[in-house]
Amino acid sequence: MRTRLAALVVTTAVAATPLVVLAAPAQAATCTAPEVLGTEVAPHNVVVGTKNVKGFDVYTDVRTNGCSISSVKVTVRSPKHTAKNLPMKVDSTVDGVTTYVYGIDLEAATLENAEAGKWTAASLTRWSGGSITSTDAFRVFRAAKLTTNAKPEPVTAGKKLVVTGQLTRANWQSRKYAGYTKRKVTLQFKPTGGSYASVGATTSAKKGALKKTVTATTDGCYRFVFVGSSTTRKVTSTSDCVDVR
């Protein structure tokens, strides 16, 4: 069973807790302290558009060492909010290691644009003798779109060819794609039978508009490539091929 972010209790974000072990001396007589082998978020890059639902799972591996685990809970922090003490469930047990899991689904309707970026998930494993915290970091990106259009077609060899396009990204609050401005975008060209290579770069202008002028030399295809940012996922446009005569 998965949880939508909208259903979580949201509080003010605080710094992630480092790995700590708190154990009562009396517990040592009855069991060896459990080991938390790690906490991992999968996938590490979550890309959310304007309508799609994208999820991630938090996994924590615990070697019990004969101890009874009372609970494993996770706290998930975005750049703006915190969802605390979410109960993780047993997923599997293999060779004495029990994996606990908690799944969360994200959608634009439950997110603010300022929440794009680095998130953390911190699990807290409790048993009768103490507790252990383990943390993993991951990223939640705003989805991006990119277009390419080369004109004129066909074009005479040696003449100028104008390649235009647009870079947009998901606005979670309006649930529409809007221009992503002042971003470097690379123009690549692949001759017929060849491979893509950079032939220049440009910067996105108003409404994410792109324009780059090149000299036509041979038949081939053009495409724009955006490498992404700390809040927006990388994207490559579909290619537009030209006939050079």
N, C-alpha and C positions, 0 to 999 in steps of 0.2 A: 504493500500500500504506500502511495506517495502523498506528500503534503504540498498544497499550493502555498506560496509565500504569503498570500493574503490572509491565510488562516493562522499564521504564527503570531505570537505575542511579540510586539516590537518595543524596544527600549532604547535609551541612549547608548551609542557605541562606546566601548572601552577597549583599551589595549589588550591584545591576546595574551593569555597566561602562559609562561614558559613551562617546560617540563618540570614537574615537581612530584616528589613521593613523600607522603605523610603516613607513617605507620606507627601503631601503638606497640610498645614492647611486648605486651601480653600476647599479641597475635602470633609471635614467632614460635611459641610452644605448640601451636595447633596447625600451622601451615607456613609454607615459604611464601613470601610476598609475591603476588602476581606480577607478571611482566607485560607491559604494553609494548608490543613490537612496532607499533606505528599507527598513525592515522593518515588516510589518503582520500582525496577527493577525485572522483572520476565522472566525466572528463575534467581535465585541468583547465580547459578553455571552454566556456559556455557562451554561445552566441545567440542573442535574443533579438528577433526582428520586431515587427509591429503587430503581428497576429499569431505567430507560431508559439507553441509552448515547448520550452527546452528544460530538461532536467539534469540534475547531478545527484550522485550518491556519495555519502560519506561512509567510509569503512574504517573500523578500528579492530586490530588483531590483538587478542589477549591470550597469553599463556597463563592459565590459572594457578599452576603449581600446587594443586590440591585445595585451593581456597574457593569459597563460595562467593561469586560475584553478586552483589546486591543490585547494582544498576550500572548501565553505561548510557550517558547522555551527551548530547552535542550542543554547542552554542555556535551559531553561524553569524558572522559579522560582515556587513557590507560597509562601504565608506560612510554610510549615513545611519544605519540601523543595526540592531542586534536582536536576534531571535534566540532566546535562552532555554537551556535545559530540555531539549527535544529528546524523547526516549528512543534509544536505538534498540533494534531487535536482533536476535540471533539469526545469522544468515547460514552459517555452516560451522562444523567443527572437524578439523583434520589434524592428525598427529598431535593432539593436545592443545592445539591453537584454535580458539573460538573467534570467528569473525562476526562483528556486529555491524549493522547497516542502518542508515536513515536516508530516505530519498526526498528530494525537494524539487518541485516544478516551478519554473519561472515564466512569466508572461508580461508583456508590456503594460497591461492594465494594472499590475501590482507593483511596478517599478518607477522610480524617479530617474531622470537622466543622470543625476549626480551620483547614482549608485554604480555606474559603470566603472570598472577598474579592479583593484585588488580586493579580494574577499578572503576571510579565514574561517576555518572550521576547527574548533577545539573540543575534543572529547574528554569527558570526565568519567573515569572508571572507579567505582566504589566497591569496597568489600569491608568486612567487619573491622579490619585493622587499619584502614586508611583510604587514600585515594591517589590516583595518578592522572595527570593531564597530558594530552598529546595533541599537537597542532599541525595543520597543513594549510598552505596558502594556495589560492587559485584565482582565476580571473573571469569576470563576467563582462562580455563585450557587447556593444551596440552593433548590430549587423550593418553592413555597407553594400551599396550597389554602385556599379561603374559601367559606363557605356562608351563605345567608340564608333566614329563614323568618318571615313576618309572620302574626300571629294577633290576634284571631279573624278568620275569613273565612266569610261576609261580615261587615262591620262597619257600625254605624250612624254616620252623619255626626256629628262632634263628640265621638265617644267615643275612648277611648285605644286605640292599636294598639301591640302589643309586637313589636318586630323582634329576633329572636335569630339567632345564627350561631356559627361557629367558625373561627378562624384557626390553621392548622397548617402546619408546614414539614418538609421531608425531613430525617430524621436519618440521615446516611450510614453511621454505625457500627452502628445497629440495623436499618437499611434499612426503617424504618417512618416514618410521618408522626406528629409529636408536636405538642402545643399550643405556640403561640408567644405568650408572655405579655408584658404591659406594653408593648403596641404600639398606637399610635393608629390607629384605623380609621374611615373616614368613611362615613356612611350617606347614600345618594343616593335621590332620588325622581323618577320621570318620570310626569307625568299622561298620560292617554290622548291620543295625538296630539301630545305635547310632547317635551321633551328632559330629560335627567338634570341635576339640580342638587343640591347638598349641603343636607341638612336637619338636620345635626348630626353629632356624632362621639362615639366611645366608646373605651375602652381594653380590650384583651383581658385577661381574667382567667385564673384557673386553667384549665389545659388549653386555653387559647386561646378561652375562652367569650366571646361578645359579646352585649350586650343594650342596646337603645335604645327608649325609649317616646316615641311621637309621637301627635299628634291627627289622626284620620282626617278628611279634608276632601273628597276626590274620588277617583274611580277612578284607579288607576295602579299602578306597579310600584316596588318597593324593591330596592336592592342595596347590599352593602358593598364598599368599595374600600380596599385597602392599597397604599400608595405604594412599599413596599419598604424595604430597609435596605442597609447596606454588604455584608451577607452573604446576604441573602434577596431573591429576585426579587419584583417587584410582582405583584399579582394582583387580579382583579375577580371577584366571585361571579356566578353566574347570578341572574337577577331572580326575585322572587316578587311576583305581581300580586294586588291585592285589589279586591273589589267593595264600594264604599261606597254604602249605601242611606239 
